[in-house]
């Protein structure tokens, strides 16, 4: 193995070791923590970029931990899909770290170690090729996000945090049950091995396996905030600090990613009697999710609540695309995924700034004295809102149109179109109402200071990336089509993990 | 490529005004005008080509995968509209420079205006339907910003929102419509689509596409019943009204109908839907306009009416009507923009736009008055002005139209609309400028500076020039544009003042006569109108959106009531339903593996488990009891592990159980002692049913699993443990080697948990939280907080426990044990010191910092894994060797042991940190002096205190 081959594991161990270092050496040194955290996150971005470039050649790369052969040891798998999400995570993380360094990280202990551990968990989940290891990294994510979520304290945060952890622990238990059932029938945990064994399931075992598969699906759906399993999201995202909420934008995507991996590949179109096991549920639930998100957005009383429901709506839209389980749907979905992560994070960060600037009025959607930087924040909000609603000219519109185009493969496409467009209208209304109250209907100026530079820079960076994502939509979609094709290609994945001979044996 | 720049320049130029506003308002206006002029010049560079019949095109790919390209084309229609947008834009910029006051942020205004201009030019030049959609919605968005420009005015905000919701919503329908259209035509390029009219009209998607496109066009062009947003958009500054809401944006719908005319027109549906919609809009708009007292309101409804006129003409579907529509677009743009600007001047100078407070301004502001009267005459359709010509053509077309067998419907209603149209024009002119001079204007009116009236004058020039010499002045432009609309040979028409005695002329004369009567009887008509029920669209819109918001809020509150029990209930019910579906929808065969015999021990353990679980259910309100009963579950599980030959797991289970129980006890000490009963019996039954079903489901699945013989990868672990992992304890080798990566992450989970607990409880150390806990805690405590026996026992046992821990750690690779269990054992030993002797005593003696232990543990485990890199192996690859030592003999040294050390340190650190932080909170709450008794003999203290008595 050459040193470069180890790059695959770095997105996991670099943040882990950084967090350990921060706890060991810089525990009482916030400035030092900030510097190290930002530098490491930038480094992570470099690594992710390298991996992305590497994966762009179309090869699926496996990394066998402990040098144990698959399926006995744990295998990491780097393909275009995981590389894309690693890169997205790193980009988002850098913006969030910069924002947090503006002062939020000092409101409690251990922000940066928790932040790094969180990154480790997310990256680990994107890289793993093992279902049980996915569980482990879900746990890392869950516990780190719990810490981040509560960071800074407060009773509302504590209550939301308790619900968050309670619902997610239930999900973890169900994860174990699901994995247990799948293991009981197939005798393996490696995804590639599963993808081989699931189609050959004995008739007598199919029911147990399918029950396990669907329970596991519900776990991922919980993470992805699919209605009616979305309960944890609004209070959590609205209750936590702005940078934490912004980082959490990628966590719902982990759920979506897991659905793509497990239900596109293991239980995908080629899974024999269990083919597309989760497909009947995804699109209907996603449409309801979109509706709940849009209605919640209009009914929200604070900007952070509104942002949280915008996230739910965007997850609905995203899962409509993923639920198609075909190349067009998946590539549209992935384009939208990147978009909604960046724009959603920007919105949460803006909400954080608004909350700070408005003082006592916080981010409640009621007129208050004008804050300093009203025009600037209003402009940024306008852009973020356009992006999230999916109005032109930003990437949300492009993503939405791609999804509409792809949705025609589904029998219920008129419903999908009607709901997506109607939800856009409702969201337009909700955002227009909120924005005009927050940034237009304000009274005489209050004596707030101009918004702090670092957090502002983070917001501008995120929105700039959204614009860049819009401009680069051509090459991006070309790449994502390859990504989608690869993600749904069982033989390439199985071959990379279990060796080319196996691929020949399966004959696909 | 310059054609593409025509679209892009306004967008790029939009950055300019906010930048140069510091150099003054004139510079800002000049910069904005310069941008527009540049775009116009570039457009005009294509004029020769366009007029010679070529269609200049330009474009670059944007997103080929979705059929989106940044491609533009300038046929007659697009060229004409783009020129109109830019020319009027230029005039509006000049006008706005003098219209806006010093307080208005002009940089922002011009930036918005340029963004709008770019979007609008984009709409009319797009060759790609998706690109057209992009620009279409951007005009809605920029219009939102411009209507709401005076942000502190409630009516501006409401008007802006209403316009956005209606036109933006229509735009969303248009997205669907144009996508379907593109699908029916098999191309996203308009130039392609325009040549495939037959194909589209034959497609089953034609009707849905048409309806959705009309939803977009009608909302944008304020057609009945979507007309109501336009008058409320008048809250915008007048330059915006003149530009967006009379000359350009509201014509986008008309433009779209004209653009798609060759593809969509000519069917029954087209005529039956569009023509009457236009007719009704024309009539209603004109009728309402007559009774508006606000000048801008009057003009707004007049605009609605004229948009209806154009829509109706396009809806008729005949080439002749299309020519008339195009001609009227030109004429309306000139006189209406001029009138809006005049109204703005009046408002600016006289301080009011209320027609009832105006009159006689002709004397005071002769220039404005003259210009406005000329434009109003055109609006009324007086001969010699351009409005007359296109209106005659409209009446002529209406006269020949038969709708569903009704021959008179169109001619009569069009004439009635013409009556109103003449009447409101007259009212506008007379009420504002004619009549006696009044003494009660809010300001003293006089003609504005040149910059404000010059744009009006420029617009009035074509009003007269076309009116007098229609053929030479407008002929080529109309022919060019109309040819593009029709997409085929032009009909035989003649732009002229005099066509002889035609039906249209008769209808016109009727209109003038009727209008004269109406003006004379205006008071009575107005009184009559006042008695009619008034439909206040804005109030209705606000009320219905308000109701919608309330509805959303209610459903939100009902759905997200914050009750965890309900969330969990729905979640579990979903699990049951979907899991059950999964099971029942697939084939199932009963397991074949014979069950084990039921032994007395197994039965006892089973009953203990059942009783304990039931007990937890029954006594969950009493937390201490519930905690102890959960302990029973842990013990039984440990016994089961032992029974099935998994001593490692049993050991782990036991130690984990002990540690968690201790931590929970400490935590419970700081919490209320009982759970309040909150739920009704019915709710509890419901929840119980859901939970019971879930439990049965899991039990059933577990039974199904246990009764079948699966093959699994575990065989490999059994055979490879020694040769590959260097250990005979397979469980340990799995933990630290085969799946060491899992373990690495799991110790991190523990570490994070401890750090999170630490961070979480940190605020609890502060005043308010401490007081709250204090108030909650019972006052009675055990007399003997540090019992002698316990203190002595724990201290004596400490070294022993540490040795046991070391032993368990070292033998872990081959025998039951390992870093995890060793860590727990050592942690228990240390925790016992805290419990027995108190936090202060133990903390003082604890020289190793728990957080550092966690950090070091994770670091050591990680570094062990990374060390493999040096040997060219993947992360966590283990190695082992055998050392020969004279004393101990041969023993094995595996790299996995270093990893296990990391595990060990992390586990100890986690337990200690959690405990320490809990104890610190308790200590803050009850900061009684620490016991130094009974074992610490301190020489300087002569009077011993009774053990533990002070707590």
HADDOCK unambig.tbl for C-alpha pairs under 7 A between the chains (distance, minus, plus):
assign (segid A and resid 1 and name CA) (segid B and resid 872 and name CA) 5.06 0.50 0.50
assign (segid A and resid 1 and name CA) (segid B and resid 873 and name CA) 6.38 0.50 0.50
assign (segid A and resid 2 and name CA) (segid B and resid 872 and name CA) 6.56 0.50 0.50
assign (segid A and resid 6 and name CA) (segid B and resid 874 and name CA) 6.77 0.50 0.50
assign (segid A and resid 17 and name CA) (segid B and resid 859 and name CA) 5.86 0.50 0.50
assign (segid A and resid 17 and name CA) (segid B and resid 862 and name CA) 6.80 0.50 0.50
assign (segid A and resid 20 and name CA) (segid B and resid 855 and name CA) 4.27 0.50 0.50
assign (segid A and resid 20 and name CA) (segid B and resid 856 and name CA) 6.79 0.50 0.50
assign (segid A and resid 20 and name CA) (segid B and resid 858 and name CA) 6.07 0.50 0.50
assign (segid A and resid 20 and name CA) (segid B and resid 859 and name CA) 5.80 0.50 0.50
assign (segid A and resid 21 and name CA) (segid B and resid 855 and name CA) 6.46 0.50 0.50
assign (segid A and resid 23 and name CA) (segid B and resid 851 and name CA) 6.62 0.50 0.50
assign (segid A and resid 23 and name CA) (segid B and resid 852 and name CA) 6.51 0.50 0.50
assign (segid A and resid 23 and name CA) (segid B and resid 855 and name CA) 5.45 0.50 0.50
assign (segid A and resid 24 and name CA) (segid B and resid 852 and name CA) 4.90 0.50 0.50
assign (segid A and resid 24 and name CA) (segid B and resid 855 and name CA) 5.07 0.50 0.50
assign (segid A and resid 24 and name CA) (segid B and resid 856 and name CA) 6.64 0.50 0.50
assign (segid A and resid 64 and name CA) (segid B and resid 874 and name CA) 6.58 0.50 0.50
assign (segid A and resid 65 and name CA) (segid B and resid 874 and name CA) 5.61 0.50 0.50
assign (segid A and resid 65 and name CA) (segid B and resid 875 and name CA) 5.56 0.50 0.50
assign (segid A and resid 65 and name CA) (segid B and resid 876 and name CA) 6.21 0.50 0.50
assign (segid A and resid 65 and name CA) (segid B and resid 877 and name CA) 6.76 0.50 0.50
assign (segid A and resid 66 and name CA) (segid B and resid 737 and name CA) 6.63 0.50 0.50
assign (segid A and resid 66 and name CA) (segid B and resid 738 and name CA) 6.79 0.50 0.50
assign (segid A and resid 66 and name CA) (segid B and resid 874 and name CA) 5.87 0.50 0.50
assign (segid A and resid 66 and name CA) (segid B and resid 875 and name CA) 5.87 0.50 0.50
assign (segid A and resid 66 and name CA) (segid B and resid 876 and name CA) 4.58 0.50 0.50
assign (segid A and resid 66 and name CA) (segid B and resid 877 and name CA) 3.55 0.50 0.50
assign (segid A and resid 66 and name CA) (segid B and resid 878 and name CA) 6.40 0.50 0.50
assign (segid A and resid 67 and name CA) (segid B and resid 873 and name CA) 6.71 0.50 0.50
assign (segid A and resid 67 and name CA) (segid B and resid 874 and name CA) 5.81 0.50 0.50
assign (segid A and resid 67 and name CA) (segid B and resid 877 and name CA) 5.54 0.50 0.50
assign (segid A and resid 68 and name CA) (segid B and resid 738 and name CA) 6.85 0.50 0.50
assign (segid A and resid 72 and name CA) (segid B and resid 713 and name CA) 6.53 0.50 0.50
assign (segid A and resid 73 and name CA) (segid B and resid 738 and name CA) 5.27 0.50 0.50
assign (segid A and resid 73 and name CA) (segid B and resid 739 and name CA) 6.08 0.50 0.50
assign (segid A and resid 74 and name CA) (segid B and resid 739 and name CA) 6.35 0.50 0.50
assign (segid A and resid 108 and name CA) (segid B and resid 759 and name CA) 6.40 0.50 0.50
assign (segid A and resid 109 and name CA) (segid B and resid 759 and name CA) 4.94 0.50 0.50
assign (segid A and resid 110 and name CA) (segid B and resid 759 and name CA) 6.60 0.50 0.50
assign (segid A and resid 114 and name CA) (segid B and resid 752 and name CA) 6.85 0.50 0.50
assign (segid A and resid 133 and name CA) (segid B and resid 742 and name CA) 5.98 0.50 0.50
assign (segid A and resid 136 and name CA) (segid B and resid 742 and name CA) 6.32 0.50 0.50
assign (segid A and resid 136 and name CA) (segid B and resid 745 and name CA) 6.62 0.50 0.50
assign (segid A and resid 136 and name CA) (segid B and resid 746 and name CA) 6.56 0.50 0.50
assign (segid A and resid 137 and name CA) (segid B and resid 745 and name CA) 6.87 0.50 0.50
assign (segid A and resid 139 and name CA) (segid B and resid 749 and name CA) 6.68 0.50 0.50
assign (segid A and resid 140 and name CA) (segid B and resid 745 and name CA) 6.82 0.50 0.50
assign (segid A and resid 140 and name CA) (segid B and resid 749 and name CA) 5.09 0.50 0.50
assign (segid A and resid 143 and name CA) (segid B and resid 749 and name CA) 6.50 0.50 0.50
assign (segid A and resid 143 and name CA) (segid B and resid 752 and name CA) 6.54 0.50 0.50
assign (segid A and resid 143 and name CA) (segid B and resid 753 and name CA) 6.18 0.50 0.50
assign (segid A and resid 144 and name CA) (segid B and resid 752 and name CA) 6.02 0.50 0.50
assign (segid A and resid 147 and name CA) (segid B and resid 756 and name CA) 4.66 0.50 0.50
assign (segid A and resid 150 and name CA) (segid B and resid 760 and name CA) 6.74 0.50 0.50
assign (segid A and resid 153 and name CA) (segid B and resid 760 and name CA) 6.90 0.50 0.50
assign (segid A and resid 163 and name CA) (segid B and resid 564 and name CA) 6.24 0.50 0.50
assign (segid A and resid 167 and name CA) (segid B and resid 568 and name CA) 6.75 0.50 0.50
assign (segid A and resid 181 and name CA) (segid B and resid 705 and name CA) 6.93 0.50 0.50
assign (segid A and resid 184 and name CA) (segid B and resid 705 and name CA) 6.09 0.50 0.50
assign (segid A and resid 184 and name CA) (segid B and resid 710 and name CA) 6.15 0.50 0.50
assign (segid A and resid 185 and name CA) (segid B and resid 710 and name CA) 6.04 0.50 0.50
assign (segid A and resid 186 and name CA) (segid B and resid 712 and name CA) 6.91 0.50 0.50
assign (segid A and resid 187 and name CA) (segid B and resid 710 and name CA) 6.52 0.50 0.50
assign (segid A and resid 187 and name CA) (segid B and resid 711 and name CA) 5.57 0.50 0.50
assign (segid A and resid 187 and name CA) (segid B and resid 712 and name CA) 3.58 0.50 0.50
assign (segid A and resid 187 and name CA) (segid B and resid 713 and name CA) 5.92 0.50 0.50
assign (segid A and resid 188 and name CA) (segid B and resid 712 and name CA) 5.99 0.50 0.50
assign (segid A and resid 188 and name CA) (segid B and resid 713 and name CA) 5.97 0.50 0.50
assign (segid A and resid 203 and name CA) (segid B and resid 587 and name CA) 5.71 0.50 0.50
assign (segid A and resid 203 and name CA) (segid B and resid 588 and name CA) 6.49 0.50 0.50
assign (segid A and resid 204 and name CA) (segid B and resid 587 and name CA) 5.98 0.50 0.50
assign (segid A and resid 204 and name CA) (segid B and resid 588 and name CA) 4.33 0.50 0.50
assign (segid A and resid 204 and name CA) (segid B and resid 589 and name CA) 3.87 0.50 0.50
assign (segid A and resid 205 and name CA) (segid B and resid 588 and name CA) 5.77 0.50 0.50
assign (segid A and resid 205 and name CA) (segid B and resid 589 and name CA) 6.59 0.50 0.50
assign (segid A and resid 206 and name CA) (segid B and resid 586 and name CA) 5.72 0.50 0.50
assign (segid A and resid 206 and name CA) (segid B and resid 587 and name CA) 5.45 0.50 0.50
assign (segid A and resid 206 and name CA) (segid B and resid 588 and name CA) 6.02 0.50 0.50
assign (segid A and resid 207 and name CA) (segid B and resid 582 and name CA) 6.67 0.50 0.50
assign (segid A and resid 207 and name CA) (segid B and resid 583 and name CA) 4.44 0.50 0.50
assign (segid A and resid 207 and name CA) (segid B and resid 584 and name CA) 6.63 0.50 0.50
assign (segid A and resid 207 and name CA) (segid B and resid 586 and name CA) 4.61 0.50 0.50
assign (segid A and resid 207 and name CA) (segid B and resid 587 and name CA) 5.30 0.50 0.50
assign (segid A and resid 207 and name CA) (segid B and resid 588 and name CA) 5.00 0.50 0.50
assign (segid A and resid 208 and name CA) (segid B and resid 583 and name CA) 6.07 0.50 0.50
assign (segid A and resid 208 and name CA) (segid B and resid 701 and name CA) 6.92 0.50 0.50
assign (segid A and resid 210 and name CA) (segid B and resid 582 and name CA) 5.16 0.50 0.50
assign (segid A and resid 210 and name CA) (segid B and resid 583 and name CA) 6.06 0.50 0.50
assign (segid A and resid 210 and name CA) (segid B and resid 586 and name CA) 6.88 0.50 0.50
assign (segid A and resid 211 and name CA) (segid B and resid 579 and name CA) 4.99 0.50 0.50
assign (segid A and resid 211 and name CA) (segid B and resid 580 and name CA) 6.85 0.50 0.50
assign (segid A and resid 211 and name CA) (segid B and resid 582 and name CA) 4.42 0.50 0.50
assign (segid A and resid 211 and name CA) (segid B and resid 583 and name CA) 4.76 0.50 0.50
assign (segid A and resid 214 and name CA) (segid B and resid 578 and name CA) 6.65 0.50 0.50
assign (segid A and resid 214 and name CA) (segid B and resid 579 and name CA) 5.86 0.50 0.50
assign (segid A and resid 214 and name CA) (segid B and resid 582 and name CA) 6.14 0.50 0.50
assign (segid A and resid 215 and name CA) (segid B and resid 575 and name CA) 6.59 0.50 0.50
assign (segid A and resid 215 and name CA) (segid B and resid 579 and name CA) 5.59 0.50 0.50
assign (segid A and resid 218 and name CA) (segid B and resid 575 and name CA) 6.99 0.50 0.50
assign (segid A and resid 228 and name CA) (segid B and resid 571 and name CA) 6.85 0.50 0.50
assign (segid A and resid 229 and name CA) (segid B and resid 571 and name CA) 5.71 0.50 0.50
assign (segid A and resid 231 and name CA) (segid B and resid 567 and name CA) 6.09 0.50 0.50
assign (segid A and resid 295 and name CA) (segid B and resid 552 and name CA) 5.30 0.50 0.50
assign (segid A and resid 296 and name CA) (segid B and resid 552 and name CA) 6.39 0.50 0.50
assign (segid A and resid 296 and name CA) (segid B and resid 556 and name CA) 5.61 0.50 0.50
assign (segid A and resid 298 and name CA) (segid B and resid 549 and name CA) 6.03 0.50 0.50
assign (segid A and resid 298 and name CA) (segid B and resid 552 and name CA) 6.17 0.50 0.50
assign (segid A and resid 299 and name CA) (segid B and resid 549 and name CA) 5.77 0.50 0.50
assign (segid A and resid 299 and name CA) (segid B and resid 552 and name CA) 4.61 0.50 0.50
assign (segid A and resid 299 and name CA) (segid B and resid 553 and name CA) 3.85 0.50 0.50
assign (segid A and resid 299 and name CA) (segid B and resid 556 and name CA) 6.24 0.50 0.50
assign (segid A and resid 300 and name CA) (segid B and resid 553 and name CA) 6.67 0.50 0.50
assign (segid A and resid 391 and name CA) (segid B and resid 137 and name CA) 6.84 0.50 0.50
assign (segid A and resid 392 and name CA) (segid B and resid 134 and name CA) 4.90 0.50 0.50
assign (segid A and resid 392 and name CA) (segid B and resid 137 and name CA) 6.12 0.50 0.50
assign (segid A and resid 392 and name CA) (segid B and resid 138 and name CA) 6.18 0.50 0.50
assign (segid A and resid 393 and name CA) (segid B and resid 134 and name CA) 5.62 0.50 0.50
assign (segid A and resid 393 and name CA) (segid B and resid 138 and name CA) 6.94 0.50 0.50
assign (segid A and resid 402 and name CA) (segid B and resid 66 and name CA) 6.17 0.50 0.50
assign (segid A and resid 421 and name CA) (segid B and resid 172 and name CA) 5.91 0.50 0.50
assign (segid A and resid 425 and name CA) (segid B and resid 165 and name CA) 6.92 0.50 0.50
assign (segid A and resid 425 and name CA) (segid B and resid 169 and name CA) 5.46 0.50 0.50
assign (segid A and resid 428 and name CA) (segid B and resid 165 and name CA) 6.95 0.50 0.50
assign (segid A and resid 429 and name CA) (segid B and resid 165 and name CA) 6.02 0.50 0.50
assign (segid A and resid 432 and name CA) (segid B and resid 161 and name CA) 6.26 0.50 0.50
assign (segid A and resid 436 and name CA) (segid B and resid 157 and name CA) 6.59 0.50 0.50
assign (segid A and resid 440 and name CA) (segid B and resid 151 and name CA) 4.86 0.50 0.50
assign (segid A and resid 440 and name CA) (segid B and resid 152 and name CA) 6.08 0.50 0.50
assign (segid A and resid 441 and name CA) (segid B and resid 151 and name CA) 6.56 0.50 0.50
assign (segid A and resid 441 and name CA) (segid B and resid 152 and name CA) 5.55 0.50 0.50
assign (segid A and resid 473 and name CA) (segid B and resid 62 and name CA) 6.88 0.50 0.50
assign (segid A and resid 473 and name CA) (segid B and resid 63 and name CA) 5.69 0.50 0.50
assign (segid A and resid 474 and name CA) (segid B and resid 62 and name CA) 5.24 0.50 0.50
assign (segid A and resid 474 and name CA) (segid B and resid 63 and name CA) 3.83 0.50 0.50
assign (segid A and resid 474 and name CA) (segid B and resid 64 and name CA) 6.16 0.50 0.50
assign (segid A and resid 477 and name CA) (segid B and resid 65 and name CA) 6.54 0.50 0.50
assign (segid A and resid 478 and name CA) (segid B and resid 65 and name CA) 6.77 0.50 0.50
